[in-house]
Amino acid sequence: MYYLLKLFPEITIKSRSVRRQMTRCLVGNIRNVLRPLGDSLRVQGGWDALKVLVPDDASPDWLRQLEGLLCRIPGIHEVQCVEEVPFVSFADTTERLLPVWRDAITGRTFRITVKRRGQHAFTSEDLERHLGRELLDAAPGSRVQLKSPDVDVRVDVVESRLRLVRQRWPGLGGYPLGLQGQALALISGGYDSPVAAWKMMRRGIKTHFLFFELGGAGHEAAVREVSAHLWETYGRSHRVKFFSVPFEGVVAELQRSIPDGLIGVVLKRMMVRAASRIATRARIPMLVTGDAIAQVSSQSLTNLVLIDDACEIPILRPLIAEDKQSIIDTARQIGTAPFAEGMPEVCGAVSQRPNTQARHDKVVAAEADFDFSVLEAAVELAVLTRSDQLLEPLPDSEPRLEVVTDLQDMAGASDVSVIDIRAPAEREAAPLKLDQVECLEIPFFELQSRAAALPDDRRYLLYCDQGVMSRMQAMHLHDRGLWHFGVYRAR
């Protein structure tokens, strides 16, 4: 028994030299992926299919693991479990075929597909009719259906050899990974960006990951998990890089200097500026994003053009014309949907009245007030992690913040205040009403300049809707030695 790997059809129509190059690359990728299973496997190249030879004493669990790996390697159209023996006669073929397929076709529709190569005294149709009659007699309730049957029984006769396909599984398709160059995917952990990265990997592009840290270690750990899943499942033939960029300071500067309606598009411009510099240093020629037209305000056609204008290298958008539901369906298919469903929410970078048709001159004018040294500092602080180290624990480098979820124990306390750091429009839309302690209103973009003037004999708990901006602001204050600031996170 061995496994026959059918090439992705688009590979088979390439010129002889290109097809040979792609096949060699695919053989190398398969060997890299299967290396953890031991040295007993052998991978053989071929013109229209590849073979994976397995040891005779392989256990069922080991074979299932092998089959799962083969089905997720880019470039493979179909995986077939094949038994190959000398071709003797129609009767001998029937004896070998019945034990394999009798139960599988009982009560179902099926067809026999025979392919021959070489000189024989019979036609493919002759063998198909013979085997079809035998299977019909042996399998109660079965019937032949040539178009869209439940089961397609494959038999190949190659010269003097008989190939019986015992099982078949669809492969990932696409092109061999690494053959089409490399790209850097901006990944947030939601539905869109992992699907965009997967699509690039499937098309043969070695895809690295870039994460902008906006929600603390918990957010980064969650994004590392989905990135590790993508790499281990679909791209483990090549090690890739994972960059993490601390972007909380950039968001704070945006909120301080950029008009509310432009924050979304300017944030994306800052991200692609940072990403293009990191990619250029790593000699990665292009970026990948999960943008889809009109899905959010920053992804209108007008705003996407503005975002491209800020980037120094090309941006690829494989989801540009996809519907949201089709993206979610793909995420479920490739196993990234559970990560998106459990991803922590991040606040602090959302406009209350986003501009879907931002003007270039107004964006440029707004960015004139932005302190670009904050962006440069974020790029310099980017951390690189190898793909095979993504699931290692993150260092515990964050300050120990006081986080309060229940103010009942502090009722009447004279040395505790809650500071609502939300923007005025957010406070007006959903006022924070507290009877237990004093509540101050200082928007987050003023907090850093006003914090030192607040009495240091009091404890201050910062509040925002989702707890991310308040934690970020408290961390910055701790960095300045102001340890009497904590976080209030309402239940």
Disulfide bonds with the S-S distance in Angstrom:
none
